[in-house]
Amino acid sequence: MNIDQFSTTELQSELARLQAEYGLLRRKNLNLDLTRGKPGTEQLALSSALDGILRGNYLTSNGTDVRNYGGIDGLDEAKVLLGEILGTEPSQTMIGGNSSLTMMYQTILFALSEGIEGPESAWGNNDTVKFLCPSPGYDRHFSICEHLGLEMVVVPMLAGGPDMDVVEQLVAQDTAIKGMWCVPRFSNPTGCVYSDETVKRIAQLGSIASDHFLVMWDNAYAVHAMYEDAEPLASIVSHCSDAGTLGNVFLFGSTSKVTFAGAGVAFMGSSTANISALKAHLAFQTIGPDKINQLRHVLFLENTHTLAKHMEKHAAIIRPRFECVLAALEAELAGTGMGTWTKPRGGYFISFDSLPGLAKEIIALADDIGVKLTPAGATFPYGKDPLDCNIRLAPTFPSLADVQASIEAFVVCVKLASVRQKLG
Ligand SMILES: Cc1ncc(COP(=O)(O)O)c(C=O)c1O
């Protein structure tokens, strides 16, 4: 029954029942954690063969000795393999170290301080630099902006991606807006896949925005489908080719959630000119990335077919965890009016929206009985969720039994907070 239809007496007896249930949970001394968007041990084990795969062969097909210095933009064979994930040609692709987040930070820093197209183009020449942040979104994107002094502008997230009417209006009106974050497939945290129309409109932003506008296309979950029928993502590279705007887009990805989260390979793509400019900038920081790890990955992942088979194994491990969370939410909260949630077909997160004003309280209630949830507000710029309602659930890392126990406790906290709010 919907909470709005409860009489005060019904709400009071529901409150007493929930308080008793919450008390029982407290006595269980739970120690559970749904905060971490990282692969579980079983997933990491899928890639254990990376260790030792080179068997002493350190030469690539063109004779490069991967143990030595050099190759700042990565191995050719890695560009072919990983560029295919991004949809970029080898000349438009750069392979880095273990973190795509590092590459994103370096790109923004470069655009800000030196300018991708030379000193005249540096964003830092302006008093104010603003960035569009579709929200809820990924907290570390927002931290980069905050750390580097970029003013964040919230854009609503819809089922098919950012609200493009709002985006287009903002970039056309405000020349201080220099970029936009995107997690286009299985977005963090809503799990949505940007619609074809959204991808096309984002590709065209370079034509309507101010000069030196950059789309930060963080395709972290490009190959992370949990179901065969998961929505594909339109190619922003081909839309950019049509619009002549590839220079306005930087694409990113990594194998952090394909092989090892701490020892994967990160990669990025953009126009050949942008990649050359970035290469020159990076030469001040490094003589080259870890090519041994790149070669290991090339041998292990082989081609897109092998990669897809490998990702099916990940899906088989994490799918039951997602289904467990969704089944509990459906069984306990559907039709109650106490929350809504996303049903992603891939990625690492489920996004839950409580009644307005309750996210902090639900998270505190859960914390009190030993269930850690991502801090309230983390999915919004400056940690401020205007409606205090969004909660990110990350079910991949705990065991299935722990996911079950966590979500059972979570729904009790949601109900308790909602009933208390209704009673005023
Ligand atoms: C959207 C998104 N981008 C990037 C990352 C981090 O990527 P990497 O490990 O390649 O730095 C994450 C990790 O959770 C993420 O969710």
The ligand as an SDF file (V2000), in Angstrom:
LIG
                    3D

 16 16  0  0  0  0  0  0  0  0999 V2000
   32.6490    6.5920  -14.2330 C   0  0  0  0  0  0  0  0  0  0  0  0
   33.9780    6.1610  -13.7490 C   0  0  0  0  0  0  0  0  0  0  0  0
   35.0750    6.6210  -14.3550 N   0  0  0  0  0  0  0  0  0  0  0  0
   36.3130    6.2860  -13.9320 C   0  0  0  0  0  0  0  0  0  0  0  0
   36.4840    5.4400  -12.8620 C   0  0  0  0  0  0  0  0  0  0  0  0
   37.8710    5.1090  -12.4280 C   0  0  0  0  0  0  0  0  0  0  0  0
   38.5790    4.6140  -13.5200 O   0  0  0  0  0  0  0  0  0  0  0  0
   40.1100    4.2000  -13.4370 P   0  0  0  0  0  0  0  0  0  0  0  0
   40.2050    3.0380  -12.5200 O   0  0  0  0  0  0  0  0  0  0  0  0
   40.4490    3.8520  -14.8420 O   0  0  0  0  0  0  0  0  0  0  0  0
   40.8750    5.3930  -12.9450 O   0  0  0  0  0  0  0  0  0  0  0  0
   35.3720    4.9300  -12.1940 C   0  0  0  0  0  0  0  0  0  0  0  0
   35.5360    4.0660  -11.0260 C   0  0  0  0  0  0  0  0  0  0  0  0
   34.6410    3.7800  -10.2910 O   0  0  0  0  0  0  0  0  0  0  0  0
   34.0830    5.3090  -12.6480 C   0  0  0  0  0  0  0  0  0  0  0  0
   32.9690    4.8670  -12.0540 O   0  0  0  0  0  0  0  0  0  0  0  0
  1  2  1  0
  2  3  1  0
  2 15  2  0
  3  4  2  0
  4  5  1  0
  5  6  1  0
  5 12  2  0
  6  7  1  0
  7  8  1  0
  8  9  2  0
  8 10  1  0
  8 11  1  0
 12 13  1  0
 12 15  1  0
 13 14  2  0
 15 16  1  0
M  END
$$$$
